[in-house]
Amino acid sequence: MEQIQQQLEQAGFDYAVAIATQAEVEAGAACGQLSIITEEE
């Protein structure tokens, strides 16, 4: 997850990452579970 966060930050994005199970992907589910990455500065 940290690698994804770093890549998005370097590309200049504000971001949220949706994590889906294989079953959700196969079912074409609208969304997976949302993982919100927050960091105090």
FENCOR-V771020 format. One record per pair of residues at least 24 apart in sequence whose C-alpha atoms are under 8 Angstrom apart, sorted by the first residue. I is the first residue (numbers start at 0). J is the second residue. If there is no record, write none. Layout:
i: <I;I>
j: <J;J>
This chain:
none
